[in-house]
Amino acid sequence: MSITPAESVLRVEKGLADPEELAAITAVLLARAAAQPAAPAHRGRNTAGWRRLERTPGFRAPHSWQG
């Protein structure tokens, strides 16, 4: 069974590649394609976006930045 250039997966644009070199690059590309991506980093908040009013002090000064 001979493979015509139209049926091959890789094409050498410049130079001459041996069948062993094509097999090596094919193995590397297939291994990279089959690798699982790294787990995405957790980008959520660690704290709630709202305040618990029972944990705040009862009095805030009128010039307070927390108002």
C-alpha positions, 0 to 999 in steps of 0.5 A: 500500500503506497501513500500518495502525497495527498493522503499524507498528514504532514507535508515537508515545506523545505528540505528532505525529511526521513520517514523516521523524522516524520514519525518522530514529529508525528508522535510528539504532536499526537502526544501534545494533542492527547495531553490533558490541560492543567486544572484551571485556577480557582478565580472566585472570591474567598469571602462573600460580597455582602456584609453581615450586619450583626458583625459590624459595630453598632456605631460609626462616626459620620466621617467614617470611610465605611459609611 
